């Protein structure tokens, strides 16, 4: 029988959704995660399940977090018979990841340290909250080994940018503080439905924090980077002097070999950490 108008209707996307419809791209994205046969995978924003369907056949455990209520219900119906697939309706920015990946009550003997099995993350991130989601994943980096994400091409350029380039900023420094960033390939608007107005790039971040190597404390150094990049048009000196005594700041910059007139985007992580340590340790 011919389909009715209601059956033919394509759901109108909400929440900035652009669903992947390029099957070959979906396969390449899953392959970028590596061998997931014995792995746990967290999928952010599975949408209609294009990547979910591939991962359900491969991953030992798949946790898919979808904000859209209707899509979540459809995914539960579609993957209800898969014992390795869990669909969570919720906001990845609000879900307690410690509850999902942390130790379960009563499973850890006194005196033992919990060493989580590293999960892999994949997702087609909504453009308007890409940075927020990435920063949350970095905050909980102890649970992850690899992150493969689709983002707006300009965001991918920023993530992979080198110090000294116009694209280098707070997001670049933060991402590279937590891992090795690789731009893998770019997808045209036609790879999605509805097609976005921009190209999208697939980025892989292999988690390898540099905090210990740089000799910095996580929370304090992140706050320092935020201050350093606070006003992009301002010099490092002008950004930092809002919270540091000018005499102390001048001495710290001299000790670390950094000119006051330089901007934060010209400094690599090593130099930024050198300034941070000099300010922390004092004269």
N, C-alpha and C positions, 0 to 999 in steps of 0.2 A: 504494500500500500504506500502511496506517496506520503511523505512527511508533512505534518502540519506546519504552519508558520511558527508555532511555539517550539516545535522540535528542531526547526532549522536555525532558530535564533542563537547567535553566539553570545555567551554571557558578556555583559559590559564590564570591563575591568575597573576595579576600584583601587585605591591606595597606591597609585602609581605603578600598577602591575603591567608588565609586558611579558607574555608567556612565550617560552622557547618552543618553536615549531620545527626547527632544523634538527632532524634526527641524527645526522652525522656529527653535528656540533655537540649534541648531548653525549654521544659516545666519546668524543675527544675530551670533553670535560671530565667524565668519569675516569678515563684513562690517566688524566693528569693527577688523580689522587694516588696512583700507584695500585699495587695489588691489595684489594680490600677484602679478600676472601676470609680472613680471620679478624677483620677490623670492625670497630664501631664507627659509624659515620653519622654526623649531624648535618641534616639538610635544612637550610634556612629558606623559607618561602618556596615550597615545592609547587605551588600553583596547581596546575592541572596534572602534575605528576610525570612530566616527560623524563626528567632525570631520576625521579623516584622509581619509575618502572625498571630502569636499567640497574639501579643500585639494589633493588629488592631481590634481584636474581644473583647478586654477587656478594654483598656485605653480610657479615655475620650478624650484625645488629644495625638497624637503620632507625634513627630518631628524626622525624620530619616535623618541623615547627611551622605551622601556618596560621597567620592572623585572621584570615578571612573565614567566617563561620560556615558559609555555604561550601567553599572549597574544602574545608576540613572534613565536613560531612561526606562529601563526594569521595575524598581520599580514603576515608575509613571504609566506605562501601567497596571501593576498588581494591584495597589491600587488606581487607578484613581476614582473609584466609592465610595471610603471610605471618607466620609466628615471629619472624625476625624484624617486622616493621611495626613501629609505634608512631602514631600520628598524635601530635600535641597541638591543640588549638590554643594559641597564645601569642604574645608579643615577645620576640627574642630579646628585646631590651629590658623586659620585666621578669622573665622566667628565671627562677633560682637555679643557676647552672650547678651550684654546689649540690643541690638536691638531685639533679639529673646524673651528674658524674662523680660526685663525692662519695665517701663511705656511707654505707647504709647503717642505720642504728643497730648496735649490737654485733656488727661484723668485725670490729677491730679489737684485738686483744689489748689490754693495758700495756703501755710501754712501746707499742709498735707504731711505726710511722706509715701513714697511708701513701702508697705510691700508685696513683691512678694510671689505668691503661690509657694511653694517648689515643684520643679519637681524631678523626679527620673531618674537616668541615667543607661543605660545598653549598653554594647558594647563588641565586640570581637576585642581587640586592637592589631594593628600590633606590632610585637615584637620590631621593631627597633625604634619606637617612643612612646612606652608605657609611659616612664617617662615624656616626654614632654606633652602628653595628660593629664596625671594625675595632673601635676603641674598646667596646665591651668584650669582644673576643680576645683582645690583647690583655685586658684586665684579668681574664681567666685562662691565660695562655698555658698554665700548668696542665690543663686537661687536653690540649691539642698538639698534634705533631705537624699537620699540614692543613692549610686553608686554600681552597680553590674557589674563586669567586668571579662572577660576571659583574662588571661595573661600567659606568660610563667611561669612554676612552680617555677623556681628560683626567678623570680620577686615577685611572691606571697609570697615566703619564706622571702624575704627581707622586703616586706610591713608589714608582721606580726611579724617580728623579735623583740625580747626583747633586751633592752640595755645590753651590756656585751657579746652578742653572735657575732659570726663572720659575720653573715648576716646583723647585724644592721648597718645602715649608714644614709646618708642624706635623701634618699627616705623613709626609715622607720620612721625617726624622723618627717619628714614633714607630712606624711600620718597620723601619730598618733597625731600630733598637731591639725589636722582638724577633726578627727573622730575616731570611734572605728572600728578596722580592724578585719575581720573574714575570715579565709580560709574555704570555704564551701565544695568543693569536687574537685577532679582532673579527667581530661579527657585524655584518651590515644590518640595517634596520629590518630588512626582509626576513631575518632569522627569527623574528618575534611577531606575535600577534596580540594586540595591534602593534604595528611597527613604531618604535620610538622615533624621535626626530634626530637622534644622534647615533653614532656607532658605539658598540659595546666591546670591551676587551676582557679577556679571561686572564686573570692574574693568579699566580701560585705563590704563597708565602710559606716557606719552610721554617717552622718555629725554631729559633736558635737565639735565645736572649743574650744580649751582650752586657747586661748589667754588672755581672761579676768581673768580666774582663775590663770594663771601664772604671771599676771601682766606685760605683754609685749606688745609692739606695733608690729603689724603684719609685715610690710615691714622690719623694723629694725631687728627683731628677725630672720626672714628668712635669711637675709643677714649674721647675726651672725652665724647661723647654717651652711651656705655655707662656711664661713671662717673656722669654727671649723673642718669641715670634708674636708677641701680643699685638704690636702695631707694625705691620709689614713694611710700611714706608719709613719707619724710624730706625735709627742705628741701634746696635746692640746696647751701647752705652745708655741711650735715652730710654730704652725699654727696661733695662735692669736698674737704673738709678731710682726708679719709683719704689723699689723695696730695699735697696742696699745703700749704705753710707758711701758717699762719693770717694772718700779716701780709701776705704776698704776695697771698693770696686776698682779704682785705679791701680791699686797694688795687685789685685787678683788678675787683672788683664795683662799687666806687665809680666807677672810671674808665668802666665800661660802663653805669652808671646802673641797676644791678640790686640790689634789696634782698636781703640775706642770707636772709630768712625765706621767700622765694618758692620754689615747687617747679618742677622742670624742665618739667613739662607746661604751665606758664603762659608759657613762653618760646618765641617763634617762632625759626626758624633764624637770623634776623639777630641777635637778641639773644644767642643761644647762641654764635654765631660771635664776637660782640663780646667776650664773657667769655673765650672761648678765646684770641683774639688778645692780649687784655690780659695773660693769664697767660703766654702764650708770649713776649711782648715785654718783660714786666717793667716796672718803674717808668720 
